[in-house]
Amino acid sequence: MKSVTKHITLNVPRRRAFINITPEVEDIVHESGIKEGLCLVNAKHI
């Protein structure tokens, strides 16, 4: 089984913000070469 771990760090201008990270996640999945499975996105320290 193949797995990939990447970290995305975001700096937001306000205390709360909605940020679409879909393009970044899609790029990571595409670069991994994994064709099917699950993608876990975990928001730490929120």
CNS distance restraints for C-alpha pairs under 8 A (distance, minus, plus):
assign (resid   2 and name CA) (resid  34 and name CA) 7.47 0.50 0.50
assign (resid   4 and name CA) (resid  32 and name CA) 6.77 0.50 0.50
assign (resid   6 and name CA) (resid  28 and name CA) 7.58 0.50 0.50
assign (resid  12 and name CA) (resid  16 and name CA) 7.70 0.50 0.50
assign (resid  12 and name CA) (resid  17 and name CA) 6.85 0.50 0.50
assign (resid  13 and name CA) (resid  17 and name CA) 8.00 0.50 0.50
assign (resid  21 and name CA) (resid  25 and name CA) 6.31 0.50 0.50
assign (resid  22 and name CA) (resid  26 and name CA) 6.03 0.50 0.50
assign (resid  23 and name CA) (resid  27 and name CA) 6.17 0.50 0.50
assign (resid  24 and name CA) (resid  28 and name CA) 6.35 0.50 0.50
assign (resid  25 and name CA) (resid  29 and name CA) 6.23 0.50 0.50
assign (resid  26 and name CA) (resid  30 and name CA) 6.06 0.50 0.50
assign (resid  27 and name CA) (resid  31 and name CA) 6.05 0.50 0.50
assign (resid  28 and name CA) (resid  32 and name CA) 6.17 0.50 0.50
assign (resid  29 and name CA) (resid  33 and name CA) 6.85 0.50 0.50
assign (resid  29 and name CA) (resid  34 and name CA) 6.65 0.50 0.50
assign (resid  30 and name CA) (resid  34 and name CA) 7.15 0.50 0.50
